[in-house]
Amino acid sequence: MTFEAERAAARDVDVADIADAIESIGFECTRCGHCCRGLGEAEHTATVFPDEIREIQREGADNWRDVARPMPFGLSETDGEPTTGETFEWALQTDACGDCTFYDDENEACSIYDRRPLICRTYPFSLSIEDEGDGTTSPMGSVVDRAGPVHAHECEGLGRDISREDAEELAATLKRRAIREREEAIGVRDNYEPRDVDGVVVHDSEGQKRPDGTPISE
């Protein structure tokens, strides 16, 4: 299935069907913070889109690297820092412990809650619009439950009662995320240009960038 076909399929999914699935699984955030932290030696890797990075920047003085880092998969590292290679996504920045830098341990809350990325807004769910597989980019954790087009990932808040209103709001956001992911993938594909340059290159829907978010010029 092409990205365009996947996008069309995501647009066709009924929000009510997604909400039904979420209701049947059940969910209530317990504010445990597990989804904001790394797992063991693995750093937190929540996908963030270029426009989401700028939205987070807009409300504060954060520069690009304060908000996001190149998704580490496929990159070579030296002393824990990526030094060479190409990647196709951005991830929220992490602290020295590998946790999301925007998680406030003292208050046990997200410090950018109103500006958090779509993947954070929809955790622990993902929307499958394909015959097999997880469909969308999956958040951290294995699939532990499924209902209709919805996959649920590891989270202690699963199985708890959720109101219809909250289920519908979450369903609409999950659909928006699935569409946005396909649009980003289309943009990455259409704007991809191999770059013979030193260091790390991030290919996103806007072109090729350095780790600090600046475009790589000809």
C-alpha positions as CSV (number, residue, x, y, z in Angstrom):
1,M,0.0,0.0,0.0
2,T,1.4,3.4,-1.0
3,F,1.7,6.3,1.5
4,E,-1.1,8.0,-0.5
5,A,-3.3,5.0,-0.2
6,E,-2.6,4.7,3.5
7,R,-3.4,8.4,4.0
8,A,-6.7,8.0,2.2
9,A,-7.5,4.9,4.3
10,A,-6.7,6.9,7.5
11,R,-9.0,9.7,6.3
12,D,-11.8,7.1,5.8
13,V,-11.7,5.6,9.2
14,D,-14.7,6.6,11.3
15,V,-13.9,8.4,14.5
16,A,-16.9,6.7,16.1
17,D,-15.3,3.3,15.3
18,I,-12.0,4.4,16.9
19,A,-13.8,5.7,20.0
20,D,-15.7,2.4,20.3
21,A,-12.4,0.5,20.2
22,I,-10.9,2.8,22.8
23,E,-13.9,2.4,25.1
24,S,-13.8,-1.3,24.8
25,I,-10.1,-1.4,25.8
26,G,-10.5,1.3,28.4
27,F,-7.9,3.9,29.5
28,E,-7.2,6.5,32.1
29,C,-3.8,8.2,32.6
30,T,-2.4,7.4,36.0
31,R,0.4,10.0,35.7
32,C,3.0,7.3,36.2
33,G,5.4,9.0,33.8
34,H,6.6,5.7,32.3
35,C,5.8,6.9,28.8
36,C,8.0,9.9,29.3
37,R,11.1,8.0,30.4
38,G,13.6,5.8,28.8
39,L,13.5,2.0,29.2
40,G,16.6,0.6,30.8
41,E,19.5,1.6,28.7
42,A,17.3,2.7,25.8
43,E,16.6,6.4,25.6
44,H,13.1,7.8,25.2
45,T,12.3,8.1,21.5
46,A,9.0,10.0,20.8
47,T,8.6,11.1,17.2
48,V,8.1,14.8,16.8
49,F,7.4,16.5,13.4
50,P,9.1,19.8,12.2
51,D,5.9,21.9,12.8
52,E,5.5,20.4,16.3
53,I,9.1,21.4,17.1
54,R,8.4,25.0,16.1
55,E,5.2,25.0,18.1
56,I,7.1,24.0,21.2
57,Q,9.7,26.7,20.4
58,R,7.1,29.3,19.9
59,E,6.1,29.5,23.5
60,G,9.6,29.7,24.9
61,A,13.3,30.5,24.2
62,D,14.2,26.9,23.3
63,N,16.3,26.5,20.2
64,W,15.8,23.5,17.9
65,R,18.3,21.3,19.7
66,D,16.7,22.0,23.1
67,V,13.5,20.5,21.7
68,A,14.5,17.7,19.3
69,R,17.4,15.5,18.3
70,P,17.9,13.2,15.3
71,M,16.2,9.9,15.7
72,P,19.2,7.7,16.6
73,F,18.3,4.6,14.6
74,G,20.9,4.1,11.8
75,L,23.3,6.6,13.1
76,S,26.9,6.0,14.3
77,E,27.8,7.3,17.7
78,T,31.0,8.3,19.5
79,D,30.8,8.5,23.3
80,G,27.0,8.4,23.2
81,E,26.7,11.2,20.7
82,P,25.6,10.7,17.0
83,T,28.4,11.6,14.7
84,T,27.6,10.3,11.2
85,G,24.8,8.8,9.2
86,E,21.3,9.6,7.9
87,T,18.0,9.4,9.7
88,F,14.4,10.2,8.7
89,E,12.8,11.4,11.9
90,W,13.2,13.7,14.8
91,A,12.7,12.6,18.4
92,L,12.0,14.7,21.5
93,Q,15.2,15.7,23.2
94,T,16.3,13.6,26.2
95,D,18.2,14.4,29.4
96,A,21.3,12.7,30.8
97,C,19.2,9.8,32.1
98,G,17.6,9.2,28.7
99,D,14.2,10.6,29.8
100,C,12.2,13.2,27.9
101,T,13.7,16.5,28.7
102,F,10.2,18.0,29.1
103,Y,9.1,15.6,31.9
104,D,9.0,17.5,35.2
105,D,10.0,14.9,37.8
106,E,9.2,17.1,40.8
107,N,5.6,17.7,39.6
108,E,5.3,14.4,37.8
109,A,3.9,16.1,34.8
110,C,4.7,17.2,31.2
111,S,6.1,20.8,31.2
112,I,4.8,21.3,27.6
113,Y,1.5,19.5,28.1
114,D,-0.6,21.9,25.9
115,R,2.0,21.8,23.1
116,R,3.0,18.1,23.4
117,P,3.3,16.2,20.1
118,L,0.6,14.0,18.6
119,I,2.3,10.8,19.6
120,C,2.3,11.9,23.3
121,R,-1.4,13.0,23.0
122,T,-2.4,9.6,21.8
123,Y,-0.3,7.3,24.0
124,P,-0.8,4.3,24.6
125,F,-2.7,3.9,21.3
126,S,-1.9,3.6,17.7
127,L,-4.2,3.2,14.7
128,S,-3.8,0.3,12.3
129,I,-5.0,1.0,8.8
130,E,-3.2,-1.9,7.1
131,D,-4.0,-5.6,6.7
132,E,-1.0,-6.5,8.9
133,G,1.4,-4.8,11.3
134,D,1.1,-1.8,13.6
135,G,0.0,0.6,10.9
136,T,1.3,3.9,12.3
137,T,4.5,4.7,14.0
138,S,4.2,2.9,17.3
139,P,4.9,4.5,20.7
140,M,7.3,2.7,23.1
141,G,6.1,-0.8,24.2
142,S,4.7,-3.9,22.7
143,V,1.1,-4.2,21.5
144,V,-0.8,-5.8,24.4
145,D,-4.4,-5.4,23.2
146,R,-6.4,-4.7,20.1
147,A,-9.9,-3.7,19.2
148,G,-11.1,-2.8,15.7
149,P,-8.5,-0.5,14.1
150,V,-6.9,0.4,17.4
151,H,-3.8,-1.2,19.0
152,A,-3.0,-0.6,22.7
153,H,0.6,-0.5,23.9
154,E,2.1,-1.2,27.3
155,C,0.6,1.2,29.9
156,E,-0.7,0.7,33.4
157,G,-3.7,2.9,32.6
158,L,-5.2,0.4,30.2
159,G,-8.4,-1.3,31.2
160,R,-9.8,1.6,33.2
161,D,-13.1,3.3,32.4
162,I,-13.1,6.2,30.0
163,S,-16.0,8.5,29.2
164,R,-17.5,8.6,25.7
165,E,-16.5,12.2,25.4
166,D,-12.9,11.5,26.3
167,A,-12.8,8.5,24.0
168,E,-14.1,10.5,21.1
169,E,-11.6,13.3,21.7
170,L,-8.8,10.8,21.8
171,A,-10.1,9.0,18.7
172,A,-10.2,12.2,16.7
173,T,-6.6,13.0,17.7
174,L,-5.5,9.5,16.9
175,K,-7.0,9.8,13.4
176,R,-5.3,13.1,13.0
177,R,-1.9,11.6,14.0
178,A,-2.3,8.7,11.5
179,I,-3.0,11.2,8.7
180,R,-0.1,13.4,9.7
181,E,2.3,10.5,9.8
182,R,1.5,9.6,6.2
183,E,1.8,13.2,5.1
184,E,5.2,13.4,6.7
185,A,6.3,10.2,5.0
186,I,5.1,11.5,1.7
187,G,7.0,14.7,2.2
188,V,10.2,12.9,3.2
189,R,10.0,10.7,0.1
190,D,9.3,13.6,-2.3
191,N,12.0,15.9,-0.8
192,Y,14.6,13.2,-0.3
193,E,18.1,14.1,-1.7
194,P,21.2,12.1,-0.8
195,R,23.8,14.3,0.7
196,D,27.5,13.5,0.6
197,V,28.4,15.6,3.7
198,D,30.2,15.0,6.9
199,G,28.2,14.4,10.1
200,V,24.6,13.6,10.7
201,V,21.8,14.4,8.1
202,V,18.1,14.3,9.0
203,H,15.7,13.9,6.1
204,D,12.3,15.3,7.0
205,S,9.3,16.5,5.0
206,E,11.0,19.9,4.5
207,G,14.3,18.6,3.1
208,Q,17.7,17.8,4.6
209,K,18.8,19.3,7.9
210,R,21.6,19.4,10.3
211,P,21.0,18.2,13.9
212,D,20.4,21.8,14.9
213,G,17.5,22.0,12.4
214,T,19.3,24.2,9.9
215,P,18.8,23.3,6.2
216,I,21.8,21.8,4.4
217,S,22.4,24.1,1.4
218,E,23.7,23.1,-1.9
